[in-house]
Amino acid sequence: MDMVKVSVPGKVHLIGEHAVVYGEPAILTAIGKRSFVEAEKRDDGKIKIDDLTLDRHPEFSVQEALDVAKKLDELWKQGSEKKDFSECHDFFVSNYLQAIVGKSLQLLGVSGGVYLKINCEIPLGAGLGSSAAVAVGMPKAIAEVYGIELPKEKNNEMAYEIEKYAHGAPSGGDNSTCCFGGMVWFKKNMEGGPHTIQSLKEEIPYALENFVLVYTKKPELTTGQLVQKVMNLDPSFRDPIVKAIGKDAEEMREVLKRKDLNRMKELINRTQENLAKLGVSIPEIDKIHEAVKAIGGAAKGCGALGGGTVLCYHEDKEKLVQTIKDLGFEPWETDLAVEGVRVEK
């Protein structure tokens, strides 16, 4: 069979970071930067990967990949019992490619070999869902070359299982947005049932304009470590902040429906201030936030923070861009609410 190429968008939180892990709602939107996974069947029981993003080119057996996935299943279960996924996370990072391939093969019931090529145009460690995009794309690409039908709902479930290795107790919001695309209302079911994943295309049909993204720096901690950092906070301090972010996410949905951009800005700014209270912001993000807020705009960090990307808004985009450049950062524009996972023709 010829090589199959799958692409998956990154994502950005409009609102709801960290709080979404605790069952609060979030609004996410897919962005125009995409991750590409190409796959071709092999008959020798081997996995060969050309990871162009990180310039890695490993080769290993199918059994080795499945063994890594099995080991991670055990470590994740232990982490869940201890409420500390550090060991699982560290093993995943050390065996990243074997892990995502092994779990994809395990979940798809595939025991054959495959050649894979990965190329990600989503900035890594930027809070833009690069890991979630690959977690969506890998099982989809392997399913395609093996002739397995993989509906988006099932694809998303598999991506979530991979994301659990990386983040311990992820919300599922990132992989859902990367998989389904568009703008998504997401709420984690804390009882273990299906999560709420709802497209907002009908109630918010207009394009999100005058937003720019600003990359600050690579976070020193991974998403899993930052999630764990918040988890380690005293619940009496953490929980009211988490609830406040969730309440603002509820209001944001109504605000976007009626296109109340002034209130939208207030909610974005307040969310950044709450994320800073949780200890996940950094001086660079705070600096951008204060400068954009001072000119009547809004700015907040995206993803797990600790660095990464800042989402900025102002009705006057030129003024916004100049303000950011004056701080020494380079803003970039991207489409929002784009198509989700797809097989490229």
C-alpha positions in Angstrom: 0.0 0.0 0.0 1.2 3.5 -0.7 2.2 5.9 2.0 -0.7 7.6 3.8 -0.4 11.2 5.1 -2.5 12.4 8.1 -2.6 15.9 9.4 -3.8 17.3 12.7 -4.2 20.9 13.9 -2.8 22.3 17.1 -5.1 24.0 19.6 -5.3 27.0 21.9 -7.3 27.5 25.0 -9.5 30.6 24.9 -10.2 29.9 28.6 -10.1 27.1 31.1 -6.5 26.0 31.5 -5.7 23.8 34.5 -9.3 24.2 35.9 -10.4 21.8 33.2 -8.4 19.0 34.8 -10.8 19.3 37.8 -14.0 19.1 35.9 -14.5 22.8 35.1 -15.5 23.7 31.5 -13.1 25.1 28.9 -13.4 26.6 25.4 -10.7 25.6 23.0 -10.1 26.3 19.3 -8.1 24.5 16.7 -5.3 26.6 15.0 -3.9 26.6 11.5 -0.5 25.1 12.5 -0.6 21.3 11.9 1.3 18.1 12.7 1.8 15.6 9.9 2.2 11.8 10.3 3.0 9.7 7.3 2.8 5.9 7.4 3.6 2.9 5.2 3.2 -0.8 6.0 6.2 -3.0 6.5 6.3 -6.8 6.4 9.3 -7.4 8.6 7.8 -6.7 12.1 9.9 -3.6 12.5 9.1 0.0 13.2 11.2 2.7 11.5 10.6 6.3 12.3 11.9 9.5 10.7 11.0 12.2 13.3 11.9 15.3 11.3 10.8 17.6 14.1 13.4 16.4 16.6 15.8 14.9 14.1 15.5 11.4 15.5 15.5 8.2 13.4 15.0 5.1 15.6 14.3 1.6 14.5 12.9 -1.1 16.8 10.7 -4.1 16.8 6.9 -4.2 17.1 7.3 -6.3 20.3 9.6 -3.7 21.8 7.0 -1.0 21.2 4.3 -3.1 22.7 6.4 -3.9 25.7 7.0 -0.2 26.3 3.2 0.4 26.2 2.6 -2.4 28.6 5.2 -1.0 31.0 3.6 2.4 30.8 0.1 0.9 31.5 1.6 -0.5 34.8 3.3 2.8 35.7 0.2 4.8 35.0 -1.9 2.5 37.2 0.6 2.9 40.0 0.7 6.7 39.5 -3.1 6.8 39.7 -3.1 5.0 43.0 -0.3 7.3 44.4 -1.7 10.5 42.8 1.8 11.1 41.4 2.5 10.3 37.8 6.1 11.4 37.8 7.6 7.9 37.2 5.2 7.2 34.4 5.9 10.6 32.8 9.7 10.2 33.0 9.6 6.8 31.4 7.3 8.1 28.7 9.6 11.0 27.9 12.6 8.6 27.7 10.7 6.2 25.4 8.5 8.7 23.6 8.4 7.2 20.1 8.1 3.6 21.2 5.3 4.6 23.5 3.1 6.4 21.1 3.6 3.7 18.4 3.2 0.9 20.9 0.0 2.2 22.4 -1.4 2.8 18.9 -0.6 -0.7 17.8 -2.0 -2.1 21.1 -5.3 -0.2 20.8 -5.7 -1.0 17.1 -4.9 -4.7 17.5 -2.1 -4.4 14.9 1.0 -6.6 15.1 2.6 -5.7 11.8 5.5 -3.3 11.1 5.2 0.2 9.8 7.4 3.0 8.5 6.5 6.4 10.0 7.5 10.0 9.2 6.6 12.8 11.7 6.8 16.5 10.9 5.3 19.0 13.3 4.9 22.7 12.3 3.3 23.4 15.7 5.9 24.9 18.1 6.9 22.4 20.7 6.4 23.2 24.4 4.3 26.2 23.4 0.9 25.2 24.9 -0.4 24.7 21.4 -1.1 20.9 21.6 1.9 19.5 19.7 1.8 16.3 21.7 -1.9 15.9 21.4 -1.8 16.4 17.7 0.8 13.6 17.3 -1.3 11.4 19.7 -4.3 11.9 17.4 -2.3 11.5 14.1 -0.3 8.3 15.0 -3.2 5.9 15.5 -5.1 7.4 12.5 -2.1 7.0 10.2 -1.5 3.4 11.3 -5.2 2.6 11.0 -5.3 3.9 7.5 -2.4 1.8 6.2 -3.9 -1.3 7.8 -7.3 -0.6 6.4 -9.0 -0.2 9.8 -11.9 2.2 10.0 -11.3 4.7 12.8 -14.1 7.2 13.4 -13.2 10.5 15.1 -14.8 9.4 18.4 -12.6 6.3 18.6 -9.6 8.1 17.3 -10.0 10.6 20.1 -10.3 7.9 22.7 -7.0 6.4 21.6 -5.3 9.8 21.6 -6.5 10.3 25.2 -4.9 7.0 26.3 -1.6 8.2 24.8 -1.9 11.6 26.4 -2.4 9.9 29.8 1.2 8.7 29.6 2.5 12.2 29.0 0.3 14.1 31.4 -1.0 11.6 34.0 -4.5 13.0 34.5 -5.1 15.2 31.4 -8.4 16.8 30.8 -8.8 15.4 27.3 -9.6 18.8 26.0 -6.4 19.1 23.9 -6.8 15.9 22.0 -10.5 16.5 21.5 -9.9 19.9 19.9 -7.1 18.6 17.7 -9.2 15.6 16.7 -12.6 17.3 16.0 -11.3 20.8 15.0 -13.3 24.0 15.1 -14.2 25.6 18.5 -15.0 23.2 21.2 -16.8 23.3 24.6 -15.1 20.7 26.7 -16.0 19.4 30.2 -14.3 16.5 31.8 -16.6 13.9 33.4 -15.0 13.3 36.8 -17.1 10.2 37.4 -15.3 8.3 34.6 -18.2 8.6 32.0 -18.1 10.3 28.6 -16.7 13.8 28.6 -18.8 16.7 27.2 -17.3 17.6 23.8 -19.6 20.0 21.9 -18.9 22.0 18.8 -19.7 25.7 19.1 -19.9 26.4 15.4 -23.7 26.9 15.3 -24.0 29.2 18.3 -20.7 31.1 17.6 -20.6 31.1 13.8 -18.4 34.1 13.3 -14.6 34.1 12.9 -12.4 35.0 15.8 -10.4 38.0 14.5 -7.7 40.3 15.8 -6.0 37.6 17.9 -2.2 37.0 17.7 0.0 34.5 19.4 3.4 35.3 21.0 6.0 32.6 21.9 7.9 33.5 25.0 10.3 30.6 25.7 10.4 26.8 26.1 9.0 25.9 29.5 11.5 24.4 32.0 8.8 22.0 33.2 6.6 19.7 31.0 2.9 19.9 30.9 2.7 16.8 33.2 5.0 18.4 35.7 3.0 21.7 35.7 -0.3 19.8 36.1 1.3 18.0 39.0 2.5 21.3 40.5 -1.0 22.6 40.6 -2.2 19.3 41.9 0.2 19.5 44.8 -1.2 22.9 46.0 -3.3 23.0 49.2 -6.8 22.3 48.0 -8.2 25.1 50.2 -6.1 27.6 48.2 -6.3 25.9 44.8 -10.0 25.0 44.5 -11.6 28.5 44.8 -9.3 29.7 42.0 -10.1 26.7 39.9 -13.9 27.3 40.4 -13.4 31.0 39.5 -11.8 30.0 36.2 -14.6 27.6 35.5 -17.3 30.2 36.2 -15.6 32.6 33.8 -15.5 29.9 31.2 -19.3 29.5 31.6 -19.7 33.2 31.1 -17.3 33.3 28.2 -19.7 31.0 26.2 -22.5 33.5 26.6 -20.3 36.5 25.9 -19.1 35.0 22.6 -22.7 34.2 21.6 -23.6 37.9 21.9 -20.2 39.0 20.6 -19.5 41.2 23.7 -15.8 41.8 23.0 -15.3 44.1 25.9 -16.4 41.5 28.4 -14.5 38.9 26.5 -11.3 40.9 27.2 -12.1 41.2 30.9 -12.6 37.4 31.2 -9.3 36.7 29.3 -7.4 39.1 31.6 -8.9 37.7 34.7 -8.1 34.2 33.7 -4.4 35.1 33.3 -4.4 36.7 36.8 -5.9 33.5 38.2 -3.4 31.3 36.4 -0.6 33.5 37.9 -2.1 32.9 41.4 -1.7 29.1 40.7 2.0 29.7 40.2 2.2 28.6 36.5 2.9 32.0 34.9 6.3 33.5 34.3 7.6 37.1 34.2 7.6 37.2 30.4 3.9 36.3 30.3 3.1 38.7 33.0 4.9 41.5 31.2 3.0 40.9 27.9 -0.3 40.6 29.8 0.3 44.0 31.6 1.4 45.8 28.4 -1.5 44.5 26.3 -4.0 45.2 29.1 -2.6 48.8 29.4 -3.6 49.6 25.8 -7.1 48.2 26.3 -6.5 44.7 25.1 -6.3 41.2 26.6 -3.6 38.6 27.0 -3.2 35.3 28.8 -0.8 32.4 28.7 -1.9 29.2 26.9 -1.6 25.5 27.8 0.1 24.5 31.0 2.2 27.8 31.0 5.7 28.0 32.6 6.6 29.6 29.3 5.1 28.8 25.8 2.6 30.9 24.1 0.5 34.0 25.0 -2.9 34.6 23.3 -3.4 38.3 22.7 -6.4 40.3 21.5 -7.0 44.0 20.6 -9.5 45.5 18.2 -6.6 47.4 16.6 -4.3 44.6 15.5 -1.6 46.9 14.3 -1.4 48.6 17.7 -1.4 45.2 19.4 1.4 43.9 17.1 3.5 47.0 17.7 3.1 46.8 21.5 4.3 43.2 21.5 7.3 44.0 19.3 8.2 46.9 21.5 8.6 44.4 24.3 11.1 42.4 22.2 8.8 39.6 21.1 7.7 38.5 17.6 3.9 37.9 17.3 2.5 35.7 14.7 -1.0 35.3 13.2 -2.9 32.1 12.6 -6.3 30.9 11.6 -8.6 29.8 14.4 -11.3 27.1 14.4 -9.8 25.1 11.6 -10.6 21.5 10.4 -9.6 18.6 12.7 -7.8 15.4 11.8 -7.8 14.6 8.1 -6.2 12.3 5.6 -4.3 14.4 3.1 -5.0 13.7 -0.6 
